[in-house]
Amino acid sequence: MWKYYLFLAGAIACEIAGTSALKASRGFTVPAWAVLTAAAYAGSFWLLGLTLKGMSLGVAYAIWAGAGTVLTVLVGMAVFKERPDFAAVLGISLIVVGVAVMYLFSKTVAH
């Protein structure tokens, strides 16, 4: 089961790299960043596909999307100097709580 969590962690890392590169590509006008965006997203989907061999779709996707969202906000703050307002922080907090509830209490984590 742990290998599927490693695949999922890799998928999340690639998704964050792809989203960050997308911002740096300035609307796909900087070719190197645009290529990195495509490669990172391809890697993310490939690793997510491997994850789904051992985890349920709903839980894997919730963790991937939730962690990707939260960590991308942190990258935005650290790298791009973005500052989320209270509503954004509240929404992100609800995502974290939702993923935690699903992971801790759902019987559908593995299939």
ZIQUITA-V675897 format. One record per residue. RES is the residue in three letters. SS is DSSP state (H for helix, E for strand, - for the rest). BURIAL is + if it has 24 or more other C-alpha atoms within 12 Angstrom, else -. Layout:
<<RES;SS;BURIAL> <RES;SS;BURIAL>>
//
This chain:
<<MET;-;-> <TRP;H;-> <LYS;H;-> <TYR;H;+> <TYR;H;+> <LEU;H;-> <PHE;H;+> <LEU;H;+> <ALA;H;+> <GLY;H;+> <ALA;H;+> <ILE;H;+> <ALA;H;+> <CYS;H;+> <GLU;H;+> <ILE;H;+> <ALA;H;+> <GLY;H;+> <THR;H;+> <SER;H;+> <ALA;H;+> <LEU;H;+> <LYS;H;+> <ALA;H;+> <SER;-;-> <ARG;-;-> <GLY;-;-> <PHE;-;-> <THR;-;-> <VAL;-;-> <PRO;H;-> <ALA;H;-> <TRP;H;-> <ALA;H;+> <VAL;H;-> <LEU;H;+> <THR;H;+> <ALA;H;+> <ALA;H;-> <ALA;H;+> <TYR;H;+> <ALA;H;-> <GLY;H;+> <SER;H;+> <PHE;H;+> <TRP;H;-> <LEU;H;+> <LEU;H;+> <GLY;H;-> <LEU;H;+> <THR;H;+> <LEU;-;+> <LYS;-;-> <GLY;-;+> <MET;-;+> <SER;-;+> <LEU;H;-> <GLY;H;-> <VAL;H;+> <ALA;H;+> <TYR;H;+> <ALA;H;+> <ILE;H;+> <TRP;H;+> <ALA;H;+> <GLY;H;+> <ALA;H;+> <GLY;H;+> <THR;H;+> <VAL;H;+> <LEU;H;+> <THR;H;+> <VAL;H;+> <LEU;H;-> <VAL;H;+> <GLY;H;+> <MET;H;-> <ALA;H;-> <VAL;H;-> <PHE;-;-> <LYS;-;-> <GLU;-;-> <ARG;-;-> <PRO;-;-> <ASP;-;-> <PHE;H;-> <ALA;H;-> <ALA;H;-> <VAL;H;-> <LEU;H;-> <GLY;H;-> <ILE;H;+> <SER;H;-> <LEU;H;-> <ILE;H;+> <VAL;H;+> <VAL;H;-> <GLY;H;-> <VAL;H;+> <ALA;H;-> <VAL;H;-> <MET;H;-> <TYR;H;+> <LEU;H;-> <PHE;H;-> <SER;-;-> <LYS;-;-> <THR;-;-> <VAL;-;+> <ALA;-;-> <HIS;-;->>
//
